[in-house]
Amino acid sequence: MTPARDGRAGRVFVGVGARRGAGAEEVVSLITRTLAESGRDPGCDVEVVALATADAKAGEAGLVAAAERLGVPLLTYGAGELAAVPVPRPSAAVLAAVGTPGVAEAAALLAAGPGGVLLVGKRKSARVTCAVAGPGPLSSASSASSPSPSPSSSSLLDGPG
């Protein structure tokens, strides 16, 4: 893989959804596979800056452990914030479970900041969904501090529950 044009890895934000009890290994594996399948090499072409999810998932051990393993914060957003972001493939099951038609894509876009761009739509494994977004032209250099995220301190695209 070729490094980003400016010699630095491109910054990406990964939105994740997971069923209760999904493990960190499944989360990290799906993220790695999703980036690889999209032609992005973690650590070379891209730098994962943060994981993002719904407030309701902030305490999920698998998501918390995945963020720790990747060395990034886990940002969380309320159902209302997520619901305000149009997503390409809304899910009735996620709407019923979490109160928003999409978690992974919406969370990735919110984390990427104003003007964020969806780079990879939601991808699924058995228990996890993820999506990847990058900062858009309106995003600041500190996109991880976009409006209203709450870094989770508790012990990928939209997964039910």
N, C-alpha and C positions, 0 to 999 in steps of 0.2 A: 504494500500500500504506500501511496505517496503522502508525505506530510502535508499539512495545510499550507497554502501558498505563502503565508507570512512566516513559515517555519514553526509556528505554534499549532497545537491541536485546536480544532474547532470546538467551541463550547456547545454542549448539548444538555438538555434537560429531559429526564425520563419520567414520564407519568406512569404510575403503576396502580393496578387494581388487583385484589387477591381475595380468594375465598378464605374464610376463617381457617386458620391452621396451616396455610401454605408456608413452606419452608424457605429459608434464605437461599439455599442452593438452587431451588426452582426459579426464584426471582432473578438471581444473578445469571443463571444459565440462559433464561429467556432474553434478558437484556443483551448479553454477549452474543447470542445467536442472532437476535434482531439486528444489532449493529453490523455484524459480519455479513449477514444476508443482504444488507443494504449497501455493502461496499465500504463500510466504515470500520476502521480498526481501532478499538479502544486503546488509548495510550499513544497512538501514532497519528491517526487521522482525526480522532475526536477525544475530547476530555469530557467525561460525564461530570457535570458540575453539581447536580442535585437530583434526588428522587423526589417525586411529588405525588400526593394521593389525597383522598378525601379525609376530612377530620375524623370520620367514623372509623377509619383504618389506622389512625395514628398509633395505637397501641398494639397492632399486630406484630407479634414477635418476628415473623419472617421478614416483614418489610423493614423493621428497625434493624435487624441483624444484617440485612442486605446493604442498607445504607452504611452501616458501620464497616462492613467488609470492603465496600467500595471507597470508604473514606470521604463520604459526602453527607450533607444534611438531608433529612427527610422533611420536606415541606408539606404542610397540610392546608387544605382549603375547605371551606364550608360548602354544603350542598347548593346553597343559593349562588355562591360565586361560580361553582362548576357549571350549574345549570344555565348561567348567563353566557357561557361560551358555546357557540355553535360547533357541533362535531359532525364529521362526515357520516358516521354510522351510529346513530343513537340506539340504545338498547332499552327495551321495555322492562327486561328483567333487572337491569341496574337501576332504572328509575324506581321500580317497586322496592328494591332492597336498600338503596342509598339516598333516594330522593333527587336524583339528577340523571339525565339520560346518558351521561358519559362521565367516566372518571379518568382513565388513562390519558386520552387525547386532551381533554379539557385541562387537567392538572399540568400536563407538559406545557401546554400553551400559556397558562397562567404563570408558571415558573419561568418561562422564557422571557416574560415581560411584554410591555406594549409592542405590538407589531410582530410578536413571535410567530414563527412559521412552523407548521407541522412538517417534519422531514420524513417521518415514517409513521404511517397510520397504525392503528392497534394491531397487535400480534398476540396470539394466545398460546398458552400451554394448557395443561390439564387444570391448573388452579390459579394461574396468574395471567394478567394481561398487561402489556406495556405499549407505549407509544413514545416517539422521540420528537422533540421540538428544538429549534434553534432560535437564537435571538434575531429579531428582524431589524430593519433600519432604524426603528424608533426606540429600540431597547438600549439601555445604558450598559456600560461595562460591568456594572454590578447587578445583572439581571436576577441573581439569586435572591435579591432583596426586593422583588417586585411586590406590588400592593397586597397586603394582608396575609402573607404566608405565615404559618406558625411552625417553626422547627420543632419536631417531635423529640422529646427527651425521654420518653417512656421506654421500659425494659423491651402489569405492564400492559393491548388497550383494555377495556373495561371488563373486569371480572365480577361475577355476581357475588353478593354478600358482602 
